[in-house]
Amino acid sequence: MEITINPVPGRIKQARVSKGISQKELGIRIGLDQSSASSRMNHYEKGRHTPDIPTLKRMADELGVPLAYFFCESDKTAELICLIENLSETDKKTLIHRLKESNNR
């Protein structure tokens, strides 16, 4: 049985750092108590604790990434998810159509 590494901690840190905010600031912005925000975020980023989905959703919204970003095992897939999320619905449909055509060749 293959052991997979949890991508969530690294993705939280990656998104937070790219946004240029501290662990404490992110924690406070998502509603954590000011006195424990930094240590809780540190635990999430170190993988000691895993945030629940509602907490991850607040992080995603605050950091400007889709929720699915946190679960991507590859950097390229994470980047694609962010790019796709910013497309219009029409452009998403066009992309889906093109990808299906490409896969059927």
N, C-alpha and C positions, 0 to 999 in steps of 0.2 A: 504494500500500500504506500503510495507516494504522499509525503507530507507537504502541504502547501503553506507557504508563509502568508500570514494575514497582511494584505496590502494597505489596510485602513490607516495604521499609524503613520506610515511614510507619506501617504497621500495627504493626510491632515497637515503634516509639517510642510510638505512641498507647497501646498496651496496657501498656507499661512505666510510662509517666508516670501513667496512671490507677491503676496498682497502687502508685505512690509509691515506687518503688525506683530506684536509680542503675544506670547501665550496668554498672559494675563488679559491683555486687551481683547483678544478673541473670546476668551471665556466670559468676560463681562458683557461683551456685545451679544452673546447668545443666551444671556440670562443667568449665568452662574454667579454665586455669591462672590463678591469682590475679595473677601479674605481667603477663599480657596480656589479662585479661578485659575491662577498660575499653576498650582500643584495638580489640579484636576486635568488641565490641558497637557501638562507634562506627562501624566500617567497615560493619557490617551495616545500621545505621540511616541511614548516608549513601549506601548503595547501591554502595559501592566493591566489596564482596564480598557474595555471596548465600549464606546458610547452607544446608547440605544438609537434606533432609527430616528425618532423625533429630534434628538440632540444632533445627530449627523445632518439632518435636514436643515436645522437652524445654522449649522456650520456652513453647509453648502450655500445656502442663501446669502450668508454674510460674506463668504469668500468668492462668490460669483462663479461657482462651479455646479454642474448638475450632481445630484445625489449619487448617481451611478459612477461618477469619477472616483469616489473613494474605494470602489471595489475592483478597479482595473488592476490586473497583475502586470501589464506592460505599459511602459511610458507612452508608446505610440498609440495604443488603444485609449489611454486616458486623454491624450491630446486630441484624438479624433472625436471622442465623446464631447469634449468642450467645444470643438469647432462645429459639430453637428447641432448641438443644442442652440447655437446662435443663428442657425439658418431659419428662414421663414418656412412655414408649413409647405408651401409650394416647392421650395428648393429641397426640402427633405424628401418629398414625394419623387421629385426628379432624380435625386441621388439614389434612392431606393431602386427606382426603375433601372438606372444605369448600372448599379451594382448587380442586380439580378441578371441583366443582359450579359454583363461581363462574366459572371459565374456560369452561365449556360453555354459559353463558347468552348 
